[in-house]
Amino acid sequence: MKRFVNCCYGIFQQLYSLKREILLSFQFVDSATIAFALVIPNFCLNKSI
């Protein structure tokens, strides 16, 4: 479980800093953020099992 949380947290941090840079250059669609929020936990779950 801890590995799963660390995995998600790490990816979210990377995405957040990326998103900030993207936002500075052009409008970033928030639906993409929601999609990532759904995809990342699944990815981490598969990786940690």
Distance bins in CASP14 RR format, pairs under 12 A and 6 or more apart:
PFRMAT RR
TARGET T0000
AUTHOR 0000-0000-0000
RMODE 2
METHOD distances of the structure
MODEL  1
1 7 0 0 0 0 0 1 0 0 0 0 0
1 8 0 0 0 0 0 1 0 0 0 0 0
1 41 0 0 0 0 0 1 0 0 0 0 0
1 44 0 0 0 0 0 1 0 0 0 0 0
1 45 0 0 0 0 0 1 0 0 0 0 0
1 48 0 0 0 0 1 0 0 0 0 0 0
1 49 0 0 0 0 0 1 0 0 0 0 0
2 8 0 0 0 0 0 1 0 0 0 0 0
2 9 0 0 0 0 0 1 0 0 0 0 0
2 44 0 0 0 0 0 1 0 0 0 0 0
2 48 0 0 0 0 1 0 0 0 0 0 0
3 9 0 0 0 0 0 1 0 0 0 0 0
3 10 0 0 0 0 0 1 0 0 0 0 0
3 44 0 0 0 0 1 0 0 0 0 0 0
3 45 0 0 0 0 0 1 0 0 0 0 0
3 46 0 0 0 0 0 1 0 0 0 0 0
3 47 0 0 0 0 1 0 0 0 0 0 0
3 48 1 0 1 0 0 0 0 0 0 0 0
3 49 0 0 0 0 1 0 0 0 0 0 0
4 10 0 0 0 0 0 1 0 0 0 0 0
4 11 0 0 0 0 0 1 0 0 0 0 0
4 40 0 0 0 0 0 1 0 0 0 0 0
4 41 1 0 0 1 0 0 0 0 0 0 0
4 42 0 0 0 0 0 1 0 0 0 0 0
4 43 0 0 0 0 0 1 0 0 0 0 0
4 44 1 0 1 0 0 0 0 0 0 0 0
4 45 1 0 0 1 0 0 0 0 0 0 0
4 46 0 0 0 0 1 0 0 0 0 0 0
4 47 0 0 0 0 1 0 0 0 0 0 0
4 48 1 0 1 0 0 0 0 0 0 0 0
4 49 0 0 0 0 1 0 0 0 0 0 0
5 11 0 0 0 0 0 1 0 0 0 0 0
5 12 0 0 0 0 0 1 0 0 0 0 0
5 40 0 0 0 0 0 1 0 0 0 0 0
5 41 0 0 0 0 1 0 0 0 0 0 0
5 44 0 0 0 0 1 0 0 0 0 0 0
5 45 0 0 0 0 0 1 0 0 0 0 0
5 48 0 0 0 0 1 0 0 0 0 0 0
6 12 0 0 0 0 0 1 0 0 0 0 0
6 13 0 0 0 0 0 1 0 0 0 0 0
6 44 0 0 0 0 1 0 0 0 0 0 0
6 47 0 0 0 0 0 1 0 0 0 0 0
6 48 0 0 0 0 1 0 0 0 0 0 0
7 13 0 0 0 0 0 1 0 0 0 0 0
7 14 0 0 0 0 0 1 0 0 0 0 0
7 40 0 0 0 0 1 0 0 0 0 0 0
7 41 0 0 0 0 1 0 0 0 0 0 0
7 42 0 0 0 0 0 1 0 0 0 0 0
7 43 1 0 0 1 0 0 0 0 0 0 0
7 44 1 1 0 0 0 0 0 0 0 0 0
7 45 0 0 0 0 1 0 0 0 0 0 0
7 46 0 0 0 0 0 1 0 0 0 0 0
7 47 1 0 0 1 0 0 0 0 0 0 0
7 48 1 0 0 1 0 0 0 0 0 0 0
7 49 0 0 0 0 0 1 0 0 0 0 0
8 14 0 0 0 0 0 1 0 0 0 0 0
8 15 0 0 0 0 0 1 0 0 0 0 0
8 36 0 0 0 0 0 1 0 0 0 0 0
8 37 0 0 0 0 1 0 0 0 0 0 0
8 38 0 0 0 0 0 1 0 0 0 0 0
8 39 0 0 0 0 0 1 0 0 0 0 0
8 40 1 0 1 0 0 0 0 0 0 0 0
8 41 1 0 1 0 0 0 0 0 0 0 0
8 42 0 0 0 0 0 1 0 0 0 0 0
8 43 0 0 0 0 1 0 0 0 0 0 0
8 44 1 0 1 0 0 0 0 0 0 0 0
8 45 0 0 0 0 1 0 0 0 0 0 0
8 47 0 0 0 0 0 1 0 0 0 0 0
8 48 0 0 0 0 1 0 0 0 0 0 0
9 15 0 0 0 0 0 1 0 0 0 0 0
9 16 0 0 0 0 0 1 0 0 0 0 0
9 40 0 0 0 0 1 0 0 0 0 0 0
9 41 0 0 0 0 0 1 0 0 0 0 0
9 44 0 0 0 0 1 0 0 0 0 0 0
10 16 0 0 0 0 1 0 0 0 0 0 0
10 17 0 0 0 0 0 1 0 0 0 0 0
10 40 0 0 0 0 1 0 0 0 0 0 0
10 43 0 0 0 0 0 1 0 0 0 0 0
10 44 0 0 0 0 1 0 0 0 0 0 0
11 17 0 0 0 0 0 1 0 0 0 0 0
11 18 0 0 0 0 0 1 0 0 0 0 0
11 36 0 0 0 0 1 0 0 0 0 0 0
11 37 0 0 0 0 0 1 0 0 0 0 0
11 39 0 0 0 0 1 0 0 0 0 0 0
11 40 1 0 1 0 0 0 0 0 0 0 0
11 41 0 0 0 0 1 0 0 0 0 0 0
11 42 0 0 0 0 0 1 0 0 0 0 0
11 43 1 0 0 1 0 0 0 0 0 0 0
11 44 1 0 0 1 0 0 0 0 0 0 0
11 47 0 0 0 0 0 1 0 0 0 0 0
12 18 0 0 0 0 0 1 0 0 0 0 0
12 19 0 0 0 0 1 0 0 0 0 0 0
12 33 0 0 0 0 1 0 0 0 0 0 0
12 36 0 0 0 0 1 0 0 0 0 0 0
12 37 0 0 0 0 1 0 0 0 0 0 0
12 39 0 0 0 0 0 1 0 0 0 0 0
12 40 1 0 0 1 0 0 0 0 0 0 0
12 41 0 0 0 0 1 0 0 0 0 0 0
12 43 0 0 0 0 0 1 0 0 0 0 0
12 44 0 0 0 0 0 1 0 0 0 0 0
13 19 0 0 0 0 0 1 0 0 0 0 0
13 20 0 0 0 0 0 1 0 0 0 0 0
13 40 0 0 0 0 0 1 0 0 0 0 0
14 20 0 0 0 0 0 1 0 0 0 0 0
14 21 0 0 0 0 0 1 0 0 0 0 0
14 36 0 0 0 0 0 1 0 0 0 0 0
14 40 0 0 0 0 0 1 0 0 0 0 0
15 21 0 0 0 0 0 1 0 0 0 0 0
15 22 0 0 0 0 1 0 0 0 0 0 0
15 23 0 0 0 0 0 1 0 0 0 0 0
15 28 0 0 0 0 0 1 0 0 0 0 0
15 32 0 0 0 0 1 0 0 0 0 0 0
15 33 1 0 0 1 0 0 0 0 0 0 0
15 34 0 0 0 0 0 1 0 0 0 0 0
15 35 0 0 0 0 0 1 0 0 0 0 0
15 36 1 0 1 0 0 0 0 0 0 0 0
15 37 0 0 0 0 1 0 0 0 0 0 0
15 39 0 0 0 0 0 1 0 0 0 0 0
15 40 1 0 0 1 0 0 0 0 0 0 0
15 43 0 0 0 0 0 1 0 0 0 0 0
16 22 0 0 0 0 0 1 0 0 0 0 0
16 23 0 0 0 0 0 1 0 0 0 0 0
16 28 0 0 0 0 0 1 0 0 0 0 0
16 33 0 0 0 0 1 0 0 0 0 0 0
16 36 0 0 0 0 0 1 0 0 0 0 0
16 37 0 0 0 0 0 1 0 0 0 0 0
16 40 0 0 0 0 0 1 0 0 0 0 0
17 23 0 0 0 0 0 1 0 0 0 0 0
17 24 0 0 0 0 0 1 0 0 0 0 0
18 24 0 0 0 0 0 1 0 0 0 0 0
18 25 0 0 0 0 0 1 0 0 0 0 0
18 28 0 0 0 0 1 0 0 0 0 0 0
18 32 0 0 0 0 0 1 0 0 0 0 0
18 33 0 0 0 0 0 1 0 0 0 0 0
18 36 0 0 0 0 0 1 0 0 0 0 0
19 25 0 0 0 0 0 1 0 0 0 0 0
19 26 0 0 0 0 0 1 0 0 0 0 0
19 27 0 0 0 0 0 1 0 0 0 0 0
19 28 1 0 1 0 0 0 0 0 0 0 0
19 29 0 0 0 0 0 1 0 0 0 0 0
19 30 0 0 0 0 1 0 0 0 0 0 0
19 32 0 0 0 0 1 0 0 0 0 0 0
19 33 1 0 0 1 0 0 0 0 0 0 0
19 36 0 0 0 0 1 0 0 0 0 0 0
19 37 0 0 0 0 0 1 0 0 0 0 0
20 28 0 0 0 0 1 0 0 0 0 0 0
20 33 0 0 0 0 0 1 0 0 0 0 0
21 28 0 0 0 0 1 0 0 0 0 0 0
22 28 1 0 1 0 0 0 0 0 0 0 0
22 29 0 0 0 0 1 0 0 0 0 0 0
22 30 0 0 0 0 0 1 0 0 0 0 0
22 32 0 0 0 0 1 0 0 0 0 0 0
22 33 0 0 0 0 0 1 0 0 0 0 0
23 29 0 0 0 0 0 1 0 0 0 0 0
23 30 0 0 0 0 0 1 0 0 0 0 0
23 32 0 0 0 0 0 1 0 0 0 0 0
23 33 0 0 0 0 0 1 0 0 0 0 0
28 34 0 0 0 0 0 1 0 0 0 0 0
28 36 0 0 0 0 0 1 0 0 0 0 0
29 35 0 0 0 0 1 0 0 0 0 0 0
29 36 0 0 0 0 0 1 0 0 0 0 0
30 36 0 0 0 0 0 1 0 0 0 0 0
30 37 0 0 0 0 0 1 0 0 0 0 0
31 37 0 0 0 0 0 1 0 0 0 0 0
31 38 0 0 0 0 0 1 0 0 0 0 0
32 38 0 0 0 0 0 1 0 0 0 0 0
32 39 0 0 0 0 0 1 0 0 0 0 0
33 39 0 0 0 0 0 1 0 0 0 0 0
33 40 0 0 0 0 0 1 0 0 0 0 0
34 40 0 0 0 0 0 1 0 0 0 0 0
35 41 0 0 0 0 0 1 0 0 0 0 0
35 42 0 0 0 0 0 1 0 0 0 0 0
36 42 0 0 0 0 0 1 0 0 0 0 0
36 43 0 0 0 0 1 0 0 0 0 0 0
36 44 0 0 0 0 0 1 0 0 0 0 0
37 43 0 0 0 0 0 1 0 0 0 0 0
37 44 0 0 0 0 0 1 0 0 0 0 0
38 44 0 0 0 0 0 1 0 0 0 0 0
38 45 0 0 0 0 0 1 0 0 0 0 0
39 45 0 0 0 0 0 1 0 0 0 0 0
39 46 0 0 0 0 0 1 0 0 0 0 0
40 46 0 0 0 0 0 1 0 0 0 0 0
40 47 0 0 0 0 0 1 0 0 0 0 0
41 47 0 0 0 0 0 1 0 0 0 0 0
41 48 0 0 0 0 0 1 0 0 0 0 0
42 48 0 0 0 0 0 1 0 0 0 0 0
42 49 0 0 0 0 0 1 0 0 0 0 0
43 49 0 0 0 0 0 1 0 0 0 0 0
END
